[in-house]
Amino acid sequence: MIISATSPQVAIIGAGIAGLSCAAALQDAHCQVTLFDKSHGPAGRMSTRQGDGWQCDHGAQYFTARDPGFRAEVARWEQAGVAAQWRPEVRRFDADGTVSRCSATERFVGTPRMTAPATWLASTLELHADSAISALRREKSGWRLHAQDGEPLERHFDVVVLAVPAPQAARLLRDVAPRHAALAAGATMEGCWAMMLQYPAPLALGFDAAFVNRGALRWVARDSAKPGRVGSESWLLHASAEWSEAHIELDGASIAALLLPAFAQLGGPAPERWSAHRWRYAKAAQARDDVCIWDGGQAMGLCGDWLNGGTVEAAWLSGRALAQRICGA
Ligand SMILES: Cc1cc2nc3c(=O)[nH]c(=O)nc-3n(C[C@H](O)[C@H](O)[C@H](O)COP(=O)(O)OP(=O)(O)OC[C@H]3O[C@@H](n4cnc5c(N)ncnc54)[C@H](O)[C@@H]3O)c2cc1C
């Protein structure tokens, strides 16, 4: 590491689970960390839509915890009451009409909503929400970040970390690190249409979630079946990446007209209310296996799910690995 300060100032752009994991590990290693996120709060794609008397996770649905380090982290989350195991009854609907029961896999969710682990992690970190970063500049005294309006922030930072999806990293890196920008630009991310459905009473479909290997849908889940949920019965539909990409520019009403009949084919009745969300960058088409990237010469690092396999667990591991690289571990 070229950073000479005993307590280096680190700017992390992106407060999804990768940025938060990196930030927490760096703070433990006595770095002074500042997170910036363009959204109202942390969590990124581990997100939940909330309305009057209802809620629904519309990004990540659950996470695995296979790596020992991540298992230990999830155990901390469980102890803090911000995550729990989810034991849904899962079906698989195949193209040939077969419906089968899926074997039990260990799945975790945030409680009482998917954003909870991120909110908990962020509570001990310095996070600037509603702070989109539009550009980076390397100056004599360190990294300078520019806000959405193009104005430079006052502070300089010794280290900058980009914990954002690949297309957003590519844009920020174009002028300062063309080689890394090209790598990020080469990581195609696919979209996903999500629909959140509300019902006045629980549906009796005989399953809580299903992998769907036919038609437009790929995953449906009864959000209300997850631990700690309150409010009215809500279901989540995710369309496949191929279907979503082919329909990415449609509006919500057109999407509903196509996806609700697909849900009806699985037994799902018309909802009382619905809303749709377009994820432009849901998952990397081919996830890389770099884990993270650390450029010591520039004092700049990249982390995020697109570098390590496209899951919550992979994103957390990516952030932690980058923190270790920055600290020279
Ligand atoms: C529809 C969908 C379903 C999924 N299902 C699952 C699943 O079931 N299981 C699973 O493990 N994973 C799932 N995933 C993937 C999982 O959500 C991601 O792998 C993980 O959350 C990525 O974390 P991250 O920190 O790398 O990125 P993100 O969560 O995307 O965080 C990046 C953050 O950067 C911020 N940002 C971007 N640009 C800027 C900028 N210029 N300035 C400031 N802030 C910026 C964003 O607001 C965001 O908060 C799913 C994702 C989607 C979208």
The ligand as an ORCA input file, in Angstrom:
! r2SCAN-3c Opt
* xyz 0 1
  C     -33.913     -8.726     -9.027
  C     -32.729     -9.233     -8.278
  C     -32.777    -10.472     -7.642
  C     -31.693    -10.945     -6.933
  N     -31.797    -12.122     -6.244
  C     -30.775    -12.527     -5.453
  C     -30.923    -13.649     -4.592
  O     -32.003    -14.221     -4.470
  N     -29.839    -14.031     -3.857
  C     -28.636    -13.359     -3.888
  O     -27.697    -13.729     -3.176
  N     -28.497    -12.274     -4.675
  C     -29.526    -11.844     -5.451
  N     -29.405    -10.728     -6.215
  C     -28.090    -10.100     -6.311
  C     -27.732     -9.279     -5.069
  O     -28.760     -8.368     -4.800
  C     -26.437     -8.563     -5.369
  O     -25.445     -9.519     -5.712
  C     -25.886     -7.733     -4.201
  O     -26.901     -7.105     -3.457
  C     -24.921     -6.728     -4.813
  O     -24.348     -5.908     -3.833
  P     -23.316     -4.772     -4.268
  O     -22.951     -4.071     -3.026
  O     -22.241     -5.385     -5.096
  O     -24.108     -3.807     -5.274
  P     -25.426     -2.934     -5.037
  O     -26.317     -3.581     -4.054
  O     -25.967     -2.648     -6.384
  O     -24.868     -1.588     -4.376
  C     -24.305     -0.569     -5.153
  C     -24.690      0.777     -4.540
  O     -24.022      1.798     -5.268
  C     -24.865      2.919     -5.344
  N     -24.376      3.733     -6.454
  C     -24.302      3.406     -7.780
  N     -23.741      4.411     -8.487
  C     -23.464      5.397     -7.599
  C     -22.878      6.703     -7.717
  N     -22.465      7.187     -8.901
  N     -22.742      7.463     -6.597
  C     -23.153      7.000     -5.381
  N     -23.725      5.761     -5.222
  C     -23.864      4.978     -6.309
  C     -26.250      2.321     -5.549
  O     -27.260      3.227     -5.155
  C     -26.178      1.085     -4.643
  O     -26.691      1.343     -3.356
  C     -30.497    -10.198     -6.895
  C     -30.445     -8.942     -7.497
  C     -31.563     -8.453     -8.164
  C     -31.528     -7.077     -8.754
*
